[in-house]
Each structure stands twice: as C-alpha cells, then as structure tokens.
Amino acid sequence: MKKWNRYFVGDALTYPNPDPDSGEVYDLRALRYTDWSPNALYLERWTLAQFPDWNANPRSVVTNAGLMDAIEVLKPSGHYKGRAI
C-alpha cells in the first residue's frame, strides 16, 4: 500500500505506528487495505460468511441520479467516521 500511496499522493503521507495502542492514526488521504479493489471480493465473501442476510433488504433512497440502494459496508472502526465511502 505504501507503494501506491506514494504513487498517488507522493511523500506527503505519514504512516502510524502499527501498534494499535500507540494512538496514532492513518493520514485521511491514505489508501488502506479495505479501500483497494482487489480485496473487495474477499471482504464481501468474508462478510457474507458471518452475516448471510447482510443487505438482504437495503433501504432505498432517491438521488438526482435516480433510485439507489443504501447498503451497509463494514469498515475498520474509527477510520471512516464522517466519510461516504
């Protein structure tokens, strides 16, 4: 991920101490493991294995692009607060 973060953002990013007790957080501009599309299928299968009825009846919302399903997606706690994706 560091390679792709450097490619897309340059050297402006900082990386946290990997120890979860360090209190350090990822730069909000950084791509993380769950953002990367090749992992999407794995994460979908992993989620559905634990929650087989996940998104079985999604909420529908009307946007200026038409009717869309508002689905739930698992993300690591705290990193995505206030974000849409």
Sequence and secondary structure as in RCSB ss.txt:
>XXXX:A:sequence
MKKWNRYFVGDALTYPNPDPDSGEVYDLRALRYTDWSPNALYLERWTLAQFPDWNANPRSVVTNAGLMDAIEVLK
PSGHYKGRAI
>XXXX:A:secstr
 HHHHHHHH TT     S GGG     TTS  GGGSGGGHHHHHHHHHHH TTTTSS EEEEETTEEEEE     
 TTTTTT   
